[in-house]
Amino acid sequence: DTVRRELGIKAGTPVIGTVGNLFSVKGQIYLIRACRIVANTIPDFVLLVAGEGEELTVLQEEALNLGIHENVKFLGFREDVPSLLQAMDVFVLPSLSEGLPLSVLEAHALQKPVVASDVGGIPEVVEDGITGYLVPPKNSEALAGKILLLLRNPQLAADFGKAGRKRVEEAFSLEHMIQEYQSLYEELFQHGH
């Protein structure tokens, strides 16, 4: 609530968000286009875009051209990502390629449902239809459809959030991550890198 107040978002407003560098490989343009579709059904939503990068102007112009610039808040680089995630109803990662998506792990840990591209390491984290939805990259219609589904079904969103939290605790706990890194480092040392 604190973050929502700080950003001037009224209580009860549906909030979509994404976090990451504003590079074309991160696919944020497809999220902006998806939000044009979301606006047809839910005109008062807000999209939070946290991050900085060379695509900022392109993304701002796209929002302006699509007539949704008043819905979109470009926040620049933020230190308070967990607080921002708390303020979101749905977290979206529209990347065209991605390693281990740490922002998705954070969103899951904070019990937020996720809509993300079915690329790279994302399917290892997001269980489609359980902790969130996987969609084809570069597909604004698919993104919009899943975002709307979650915004319209708070119970489903809450269930996904709980399942996401469980998934992170089971598969990506700190101990588990440390073990993974340790075995990776040992492997690298053995190969003399």
C-alpha positions as a Python dict, from the first residue, in 0.01 Angstrom:
ca = {
    (1, 'D'): (0, 0, 0),
    (2, 'T'): (286, 236, 83),
    (3, 'V'): (433, 201, -266),
    (4, 'R'): (90, 237, -427),
    (5, 'R'): (35, 560, -230),
    (6, 'E'): (381, 689, -320),
    (7, 'L'): (308, 626, -689),
    (8, 'G'): (-37, 784, -664),
    (9, 'I'): (-224, 462, -737),
    (10, 'K'): (-576, 451, -593),
    (11, 'A'): (-683, 155, -381),
    (12, 'G'): (-849, -116, -587),
    (13, 'T'): (-667, -22, -908),
    (14, 'P'): (-540, -330, -1097),
    (15, 'V'): (-159, -314, -1114),
    (16, 'I'): (54, -501, -1368),
    (17, 'G'): (431, -477, -1344),
    (18, 'T'): (764, -578, -1488),
    (19, 'V'): (1123, -537, -1370),
    (20, 'G'): (1437, -548, -1584),
    (21, 'N'): (1674, -359, -1808),
    (22, 'L'): (1494, -182, -2091),
    (23, 'F'): (1665, -370, -2374),
    (24, 'S'): (1484, -505, -2681),
    (25, 'V'): (1567, -865, -2578),
    (26, 'K'): (1355, -808, -2266),
    (27, 'G'): (1047, -773, -2487),
    (28, 'Q'): (879, -492, -2291),
    (29, 'I'): (734, -350, -2615),
    (30, 'Y'): (508, -657, -2638),
    (31, 'L'): (386, -591, -2285),
    (32, 'I'): (302, -229, -2374),
    (33, 'R'): (106, -357, -2676),
    (34, 'A'): (-65, -618, -2459),
    (35, 'C'): (-171, -338, -2224),
    (36, 'R'): (-352, -166, -2513),
    (37, 'I'): (-571, -479, -2524),
    (38, 'V'): (-607, -488, -2145),
    (39, 'A'): (-725, -124, -2154),
    (40, 'N'): (-1026, -223, -2367),
    (41, 'T'): (-1161, -427, -2076),
    (42, 'I'): (-1001, -264, -1771),
    (43, 'P'): (-942, 103, -1858),
    (44, 'D'): (-816, 207, -1515),
    (45, 'F'): (-524, -39, -1478),
    (46, 'V'): (-166, 74, -1411),
    (47, 'L'): (150, -77, -1561),
    (48, 'L'): (471, -30, -1360),
    (49, 'V'): (794, -60, -1558),
    (50, 'A'): (1105, -68, -1336),
    (51, 'G'): (1446, -51, -1501),
    (52, 'E'): (1652, 168, -1727),
    (53, 'G'): (1805, 117, -2070),
    (54, 'E'): (1823, 219, -2433),
    (55, 'E'): (1462, 120, -2513),
    (56, 'L'): (1306, 375, -2276),
    (57, 'T'): (1216, 632, -2544),
    (58, 'V'): (1083, 364, -2781),
    (59, 'L'): (862, 224, -2503),
    (60, 'Q'): (738, 569, -2399),
    (61, 'E'): (652, 656, -2759),
    (62, 'E'): (469, 324, -2805),
    (63, 'A'): (258, 390, -2493),
    (64, 'L'): (183, 740, -2622),
    (65, 'N'): (91, 618, -2972),
    (66, 'L'): (-138, 351, -2828),
    (67, 'G'): (-309, 608, -2605),
    (68, 'I'): (-220, 433, -2278),
    (69, 'H'): (65, 662, -2162),
    (70, 'E'): (-142, 771, -1861),
    (71, 'N'): (-166, 408, -1748),
    (72, 'V'): (206, 339, -1773),
    (73, 'K'): (458, 451, -1511),
    (74, 'F'): (825, 429, -1609),
    (75, 'L'): (1004, 418, -1275),
    (76, 'G'): (1368, 401, -1385),
    (77, 'F'): (1614, 200, -1176),
    (78, 'R'): (1471, 103, -836),
    (79, 'E'): (1645, -30, -526),
    (80, 'D'): (1314, -137, -372),
    (81, 'V'): (1213, -418, -609),
    (82, 'P'): (1046, -632, -338),
    (83, 'S'): (823, -337, -238),
    (84, 'L'): (737, -275, -602),
    (85, 'L'): (651, -642, -650),
    (86, 'Q'): (426, -624, -342),
    (87, 'A'): (230, -345, -512),
    (88, 'M'): (161, -558, -823),
    (89, 'D'): (-136, -786, -886),
    (90, 'V'): (37, -963, -1176),
    (91, 'F'): (409, -977, -1256),
    (92, 'V'): (499, -1004, -1626),
    (93, 'L'): (831, -1101, -1786),
    (94, 'P'): (795, -1077, -2166),
    (95, 'S'): (1161, -1161, -2250),
    (96, 'L'): (1268, -1297, -2589),
    (97, 'S'): (1553, -1487, -2423),
    (98, 'E'): (1639, -1528, -2055),
    (99, 'G'): (1869, -1722, -1823),
    (100, 'L'): (1753, -1794, -1470),
    (101, 'P'): (1484, -1526, -1420),
    (102, 'L'): (1563, -1394, -1072),
    (103, 'S'): (1281, -1138, -1089),
    (104, 'V'): (1034, -1426, -1137),
    (105, 'L'): (1180, -1606, -833),
    (106, 'E'): (1133, -1285, -632),
    (107, 'A'): (775, -1243, -758),
    (108, 'H'): (696, -1606, -669),
    (109, 'A'): (855, -1564, -325),
    (110, 'L'): (619, -1270, -266),
    (111, 'Q'): (321, -1483, -379),
    (112, 'K'): (259, -1295, -703),
    (113, 'P'): (118, -1476, -1008),
    (114, 'V'): (343, -1452, -1313),
    (115, 'V'): (283, -1428, -1687),
    (116, 'A'): (609, -1489, -1872),
    (117, 'S'): (756, -1591, -2206),
    (118, 'D'): (814, -1960, -2263),
    (119, 'V'): (1189, -1912, -2327),
    (120, 'G'): (1526, -1995, -2171),
    (121, 'G'): (1521, -2072, -1799),
    (122, 'I'): (1171, -1932, -1742),
    (123, 'P'): (984, -2267, -1779),
    (124, 'E'): (1214, -2410, -1508),
    (125, 'V'): (1061, -2162, -1265),
    (126, 'V'): (707, -2088, -1386),
    (127, 'E'): (478, -2392, -1388),
    (128, 'D'): (219, -2318, -1653),
    (129, 'G'): (-132, -2312, -1510),
    (130, 'I'): (-1, -2367, -1155),
    (131, 'T'): (222, -2075, -1052),
    (132, 'G'): (155, -1860, -1357),
    (133, 'Y'): (118, -1872, -1733),
    (134, 'L'): (377, -1927, -2004),
    (135, 'V'): (310, -1756, -2337),
    (136, 'P'): (496, -1753, -2670),
    (137, 'P'): (747, -1465, -2695),
    (138, 'K'): (650, -1160, -2906),
    (139, 'N'): (280, -1243, -2865),
    (140, 'S'): (93, -943, -2722),
    (141, 'E'): (-249, -1107, -2763),
    (142, 'A'): (-145, -1410, -2557),
    (143, 'L'): (11, -1185, -2291),
    (144, 'A'): (-303, -973, -2269),
    (145, 'G'): (-530, -1278, -2249),
    (146, 'K'): (-344, -1428, -1953),
    (147, 'I'): (-304, -1093, -1773),
    (148, 'L'): (-679, -1030, -1804),
    (149, 'L'): (-758, -1381, -1683),
    (150, 'L'): (-557, -1321, -1364),
    (151, 'L'): (-688, -966, -1307),
    (152, 'R'): (-1046, -1087, -1345),
    (153, 'N'): (-997, -1389, -1116),
    (154, 'P'): (-842, -1275, -786),
    (155, 'Q'): (-889, -1622, -637),
    (156, 'L'): (-699, -1785, -924),
    (157, 'A'): (-427, -1519, -892),
    (158, 'A'): (-403, -1589, -517),
    (159, 'D'): (-382, -1966, -576),
    (160, 'F'): (-104, -1916, -832),
    (161, 'G'): (74, -1688, -585),
    (162, 'K'): (65, -1947, -308),
    (163, 'A'): (183, -2221, -545),
    (164, 'G'): (466, -1994, -664),
    (165, 'R'): (582, -1936, -308),
    (166, 'K'): (580, -2312, -245),
    (167, 'R'): (771, -2372, -569),
    (168, 'V'): (1047, -2128, -469),
    (169, 'E'): (1074, -2277, -121),
    (170, 'E'): (1099, -2631, -256),
    (171, 'A'): (1310, -2588, -568),
    (172, 'F'): (1498, -2262, -521),
    (173, 'S'): (1556, -2233, -147),
    (174, 'L'): (1878, -2060, -44),
    (175, 'E'): (2033, -2392, 63),
    (176, 'H'): (1939, -2548, -269),
    (177, 'M'): (2085, -2251, -461),
    (178, 'I'): (2409, -2262, -258),
    (179, 'Q'): (2447, -2634, -329),
    (180, 'E'): (2390, -2573, -699),
    (181, 'Y'): (2649, -2294, -708),
    (182, 'Q'): (2894, -2501, -508),
    (183, 'S'): (2872, -2797, -745),
    (184, 'L'): (2901, -2558, -1040),
    (185, 'Y'): (3217, -2398, -896),
    (186, 'E'): (3367, -2737, -813),
    (187, 'E'): (3302, -2849, -1168),
    (188, 'L'): (3465, -2534, -1307),
    (189, 'F'): (3772, -2571, -1084),
    (190, 'Q'): (3813, -2936, -1185),
    (191, 'H'): (3818, -2829, -1548),
    (192, 'G'): (4079, -2568, -1470),
    (193, 'H'): (3869, -2259, -1554),
}
